[in-house]
Amino acid sequence: MQIKRLAAACTLILGIAQVAPAAAQTFPERPLRITSPFPAGSGPDAVMRMVAEKMSVSLKQPVLIDTKPGANGFIAIEAVKRMPPNGYELLLADVGHISINPSLFKKMPYDPDKDLAPVSGLYRTAFFIAVGADGPIKSVKDLIAAASAAPGKVTYGSNSVGGPLHLGAAQFEAATGTRMLHVPYKEMSQLYGSVATGDVTWGMASIASAGPLLSGGKLRFLAIADKTRSPALPNVPTLEEAGGPKGVEATTWVGLFAPKGTPAAIVNTLNQAVAAALKQEDIAQRMATFGFNAYPVGPAQLAEVIRADTPRYAELVKRTGASAD
């Protein structure tokens, strides 16, 4: 009897093993859906829609975008993690959802490592130090001098406690050995409007979020917190070139994820579709206007980035005392 049961179990396992490759070979056979925690019209949403259009052509199936913003991404992520791991339900997420939230929240409705599988990077972007164009701060050295002369008086804003902008600014604060006051805002427009008017001294900014005020002469970008200058703004120096501290990298990335357990062959098919889309010239040109750099890293590379980012952000969250609970 035991031998018969063992034989039956082996047959079942073999059958499942044979079905998975077959499913991967015919994938996709129906439309795909990408659930996004970002508002419609935002930078991540705009890029994902462009890429999804190209993916629809290469995969020969519609790729639909379903926006579910709010609750720090919890709504969108919970919706996807419950779906069958078959490649038809995907998630758009950024470094905040994957590498920062686990340190920021004591309780979360998802575990990035246990619930999600990396599929592909989408884009990466670095933040600039932004000040009001007509304010007294004209350089990075001016900012450091002002903060050193009046501890706790110089202010910087962000769009959320513990978010990439907050933690990026905290890196700069720690690296300069200064003490500044963090002022959180609910909206990006409020944040950069306040920087432009001088209600707060400075803030981390991207071209996508603060570009209109920059081109309108309301903001000044002093430096980029990255290893190299941005091709979109080549005249803006790196922090180190501007006389600031070395090693401060305030960046963010956005990527595509699937429910954990999605077959590797299907993940690979999706990754190739994203990579092919990002290579197309019209996509590259549109992304350049946002200051985004294509980031078509594979599942293993994205997983490695996450493993490196998560403890680094945990240290920053601890240093700032940030908490979203």
C-alpha positions as CSV (number, residue, x, y, z in Angstrom):
1,M,0.0,0.0,0.0
2,Q,2.8,2.4,0.9
3,I,4.6,1.7,-2.4
4,K,1.4,2.4,-4.3
5,R,0.9,5.7,-2.4
6,L,4.5,6.7,-3.1
7,A,4.2,5.9,-6.7
8,A,1.0,8.0,-6.9
9,A,2.7,10.9,-5.2
10,C,5.6,10.7,-7.6
11,T,3.2,10.7,-10.6
12,L,1.4,13.8,-9.2
13,I,4.7,15.7,-8.7
14,L,5.9,14.7,-12.2
15,G,2.6,15.9,-13.7
16,I,2.9,19.3,-12.0
17,A,6.5,19.6,-13.1
18,Q,5.5,18.9,-16.7
19,V,2.5,21.4,-16.5
20,A,4.6,24.3,-15.3
21,P,7.0,24.4,-18.4
22,A,4.1,23.9,-20.7
23,A,2.2,26.9,-19.2
24,A,5.4,29.0,-19.5
25,Q,5.8,28.1,-23.1
26,T,2.3,29.3,-24.0
27,F,2.4,32.4,-21.7
28,P,0.6,34.7,-22.1
29,E,-2.7,33.5,-23.3
30,R,-4.9,36.4,-22.0
31,P,-4.5,40.0,-20.9
32,L,-2.1,41.0,-18.1
33,R,-2.8,43.5,-15.3
34,I,-0.2,45.7,-13.5
35,T,-1.5,47.1,-10.3
36,S,0.1,50.4,-9.3
37,P,0.2,52.2,-5.9
38,F,1.0,55.4,-7.7
39,P,-1.6,58.0,-8.7
40,A,-2.5,58.3,-12.4
41,G,-0.3,60.9,-14.1
42,S,2.6,60.5,-11.7
43,G,6.1,59.8,-13.0
44,P,6.0,56.0,-12.3
45,D,2.5,55.8,-13.7
46,A,3.5,57.6,-16.9
47,V,6.6,55.5,-17.5
48,M,4.7,52.2,-16.8
49,R,2.0,53.1,-19.2
50,M,4.5,53.7,-22.0
51,V,6.3,50.5,-21.2
52,A,3.0,48.5,-21.0
53,E,2.1,49.7,-24.4
54,K,5.3,48.2,-25.8
55,M,4.9,45.0,-23.8
56,S,1.4,44.5,-25.3
57,V,3.0,44.4,-28.7
58,S,5.8,42.0,-27.8
59,L,3.6,39.7,-25.7
60,K,0.7,39.9,-28.1
61,Q,-1.7,40.5,-25.3
62,P,-3.1,43.7,-23.7
63,V,-1.2,44.9,-20.6
64,L,-3.6,46.9,-18.5
65,I,-2.7,49.3,-15.7
66,D,-4.9,49.4,-12.5
67,T,-4.1,52.3,-10.2
68,K,-4.8,51.7,-6.5
69,P,-3.0,54.5,-4.7
70,G,-3.1,55.2,-0.9
71,A,-2.2,53.6,2.4
72,N,1.6,53.6,1.6
73,G,1.1,51.1,-1.2
74,F,-0.6,48.6,1.1
75,I,-3.8,48.5,-1.0
76,A,-2.1,47.7,-4.2
77,I,0.4,45.2,-2.8
78,E,-2.3,43.3,-0.8
79,A,-4.3,43.0,-4.0
80,V,-1.4,41.5,-5.9
81,K,0.1,39.2,-3.3
82,R,-3.2,37.3,-3.1
83,M,-3.3,36.6,-6.8
84,P,-2.3,33.2,-8.4
85,P,1.4,33.2,-9.2
86,N,0.9,32.8,-12.9
87,G,2.3,36.0,-14.4
88,Y,-1.0,37.6,-15.2
89,E,-1.1,39.8,-12.1
90,L,1.9,42.1,-11.5
91,L,2.8,45.0,-9.2
92,L,4.6,48.3,-9.8
93,A,6.5,49.3,-6.7
94,D,9.5,51.4,-5.6
95,V,12.3,51.3,-3.1
96,G,10.0,52.8,-0.4
97,H,7.4,49.9,-0.7
98,I,10.1,47.2,-0.8
99,S,13.1,48.3,1.2
100,I,12.0,51.2,3.5
101,N,8.5,50.2,4.7
102,P,9.7,47.1,6.6
103,S,11.7,49.4,8.9
104,L,9.1,52.2,9.0
105,F,6.1,50.2,10.0
106,K,6.0,47.8,13.0
107,K,3.2,45.9,11.3
108,M,2.7,45.4,7.6
109,P,0.2,43.4,5.6
110,Y,2.9,42.0,3.4
111,D,6.4,40.7,3.5
112,P,8.4,41.8,0.4
113,D,10.7,38.8,0.6
114,K,8.0,36.2,1.2
115,D,5.1,37.6,-0.9
116,L,6.8,39.1,-3.9
117,A,9.2,38.0,-6.7
118,P,11.3,40.6,-8.5
119,V,10.7,40.7,-12.3
120,S,12.5,43.7,-13.6
121,G,13.8,47.2,-12.8
122,L,12.0,49.9,-14.7
123,Y,14.0,53.1,-14.0
124,R,16.3,54.7,-11.5
125,T,16.6,58.4,-10.6
126,A,18.7,60.5,-8.3
127,F,17.6,63.5,-6.2
128,F,18.9,67.0,-6.4
129,I,19.3,69.5,-3.5
130,A,16.8,72.2,-4.3
131,V,16.5,75.7,-2.9
132,G,14.5,78.8,-3.7
133,A,16.0,80.6,-6.7
134,D,15.8,84.0,-4.9
135,G,16.8,82.8,-1.5
136,P,20.1,83.4,0.3
137,I,21.5,79.9,-0.3
138,K,23.4,79.9,-3.5
139,S,25.6,76.8,-3.2
140,V,26.1,73.6,-1.2
141,K,28.8,75.3,0.8
142,D,26.3,78.0,1.7
143,L,23.9,75.4,2.9
144,I,26.4,73.6,5.0
145,A,27.7,76.9,6.5
146,A,24.2,78.0,7.4
147,A,23.3,74.7,9.1
148,S,26.6,74.7,11.0
149,A,26.1,78.3,12.2
150,A,22.6,77.7,13.5
151,P,21.9,74.1,14.6
152,G,18.3,73.1,14.3
153,K,17.3,76.3,12.5
154,V,17.8,75.4,8.8
155,T,14.8,73.4,7.6
156,Y,14.3,70.8,4.9
157,G,11.0,69.4,3.6
158,S,9.9,66.1,2.3
159,N,6.6,64.6,1.1
160,S,6.5,61.9,3.8
161,V,8.1,60.9,7.1
162,G,10.6,58.1,6.3
163,G,10.3,58.4,2.6
164,P,13.2,58.5,0.1
165,L,13.2,62.3,0.1
166,H,13.4,62.5,3.9
167,L,16.0,59.8,4.2
168,G,18.1,61.2,1.4
169,A,18.1,64.6,3.2
170,A,19.0,62.8,6.4
171,Q,22.0,61.2,4.7
172,F,23.2,64.7,3.8
173,E,22.6,66.0,7.3
174,A,24.6,63.2,8.9
175,A,27.4,63.4,6.4
176,T,27.9,67.1,7.0
177,G,27.7,66.7,10.8
178,T,25.0,69.3,11.0
179,R,21.5,69.3,12.7
180,M,18.5,70.5,10.7
181,L,14.8,70.5,11.2
182,H,12.6,68.2,9.0
183,V,9.3,69.6,7.9
184,P,7.0,66.9,6.3
185,Y,4.3,67.8,3.7
186,K,1.4,65.8,2.4
187,E,1.8,66.8,-1.3
188,M,4.8,67.3,-3.6
189,S,3.3,70.6,-4.9
190,Q,3.1,71.9,-1.3
191,L,6.7,70.9,-0.6
192,Y,8.3,72.5,-3.6
193,G,6.1,75.6,-3.4
194,S,7.3,76.1,0.2
195,V,11.0,75.6,-0.9
196,A,10.4,78.2,-3.7
197,T,9.0,80.8,-1.3
198,G,11.6,80.1,1.4
199,D,9.1,78.7,3.9
200,V,11.6,75.8,4.1
201,T,15.2,76.2,3.3
202,W,15.7,73.3,1.0
203,G,14.5,69.8,-0.1
204,M,15.5,66.8,-2.1
205,A,13.9,67.0,-5.6
206,S,13.7,65.2,-8.9
207,I,13.3,66.6,-12.4
208,A,9.9,64.9,-12.6
209,S,8.6,66.4,-9.4
210,A,10.1,69.8,-9.4
211,G,11.0,70.4,-13.0
212,P,8.3,72.9,-13.8
213,L,9.4,75.2,-10.9
214,L,13.0,74.8,-11.9
215,S,12.3,75.7,-15.6
216,G,10.1,78.5,-14.3
217,G,12.9,80.1,-12.4
218,K,11.4,79.5,-9.0
219,L,13.9,76.8,-7.8
220,R,17.6,76.3,-8.1
221,F,19.3,72.9,-8.1
222,L,22.6,73.1,-6.3
223,A,23.9,69.5,-6.8
224,I,22.8,66.0,-7.5
225,A,23.2,63.4,-4.8
226,D,24.7,60.7,-7.0
227,K,28.1,59.5,-8.2
228,T,27.7,61.1,-11.6
229,R,25.9,64.1,-13.1
230,S,22.5,63.7,-14.7
231,P,22.5,63.7,-18.5
232,A,19.3,65.7,-18.3
233,L,21.0,68.5,-16.3
234,P,24.8,68.1,-17.1
235,N,25.6,71.6,-15.7
236,V,24.5,70.7,-12.2
237,P,27.5,69.2,-10.3
238,T,27.6,66.2,-8.0
239,L,27.6,66.8,-4.3
240,E,31.3,66.0,-4.1
241,E,32.1,68.4,-7.0
242,A,30.1,71.1,-5.3
243,G,32.2,70.9,-2.1
244,G,29.8,68.7,-0.3
245,P,30.4,65.3,1.5
246,K,31.5,62.2,-0.3
247,G,29.4,59.1,-0.6
248,V,25.9,60.6,-0.2
249,E,23.6,58.9,-2.8
250,A,20.0,59.9,-2.5
251,T,18.3,57.8,-5.2
252,T,15.2,55.8,-5.8
253,W,14.2,53.0,-8.2
254,V,10.9,51.6,-9.5
255,G,10.4,48.0,-10.5
256,L,8.0,45.3,-11.5
257,F,7.1,42.4,-9.2
258,A,5.0,39.2,-9.3
259,P,3.4,37.1,-6.6
260,K,6.0,34.8,-5.0
261,G,6.1,31.4,-6.7
262,T,5.6,32.7,-10.2
263,P,7.5,30.3,-12.5
264,A,11.0,31.4,-13.4
265,A,10.3,30.9,-17.1
266,I,7.4,33.3,-17.0
267,V,9.3,35.9,-14.9
268,N,12.1,35.7,-17.6
269,T,9.5,36.3,-20.4
270,L,8.2,39.3,-18.6
271,N,11.7,40.6,-17.9
272,Q,12.6,40.3,-21.5
273,A,9.5,42.2,-22.5
274,V,10.3,45.1,-20.2
275,A,14.0,45.2,-21.3
276,A,13.0,45.3,-24.9
277,A,10.6,48.2,-24.3
278,L,13.1,50.2,-22.4
279,K,15.6,49.9,-25.3
280,Q,13.2,51.7,-27.7
281,E,14.2,55.2,-28.7
282,D,10.9,56.9,-28.0
283,I,10.7,55.4,-24.5
284,A,14.3,56.6,-23.8
285,Q,13.5,60.1,-25.0
286,R,10.4,60.4,-22.9
287,M,12.1,59.1,-19.8
288,A,15.0,61.6,-20.3
289,T,12.5,64.4,-20.0
290,F,11.7,63.1,-16.5
291,G,15.4,62.7,-15.6
292,F,14.8,58.9,-15.3
293,N,17.5,56.4,-16.3
294,A,16.3,53.1,-17.7
295,Y,17.0,50.3,-15.2
296,P,16.3,46.9,-16.9
297,V,18.0,44.8,-14.3
298,G,17.0,41.1,-14.1
299,P,15.3,39.3,-11.2
300,A,18.5,38.2,-9.6
301,Q,20.1,41.7,-9.9
302,L,17.0,43.4,-8.5
303,A,16.9,41.0,-5.6
304,E,20.5,41.8,-4.9
305,V,19.8,45.5,-4.9
306,I,17.0,45.0,-2.5
307,R,19.2,43.0,-0.1
308,A,21.7,45.8,-0.1
309,D,19.1,48.6,0.2
310,T,17.0,47.2,3.0
311,P,19.6,47.3,5.9
312,R,21.0,50.6,4.6
313,Y,17.6,52.2,4.9
314,A,16.9,50.5,8.2
315,E,19.9,52.3,9.6
316,L,18.7,55.6,8.3
317,V,15.2,55.1,9.7
318,K,16.7,54.3,13.1
319,R,19.0,57.3,12.9
320,T,16.1,59.7,12.1
321,G,13.7,58.0,14.5
322,A,11.1,58.0,11.7
323,S,8.0,56.0,12.2
324,A,4.8,55.7,10.2
325,D,2.7,53.9,12.9
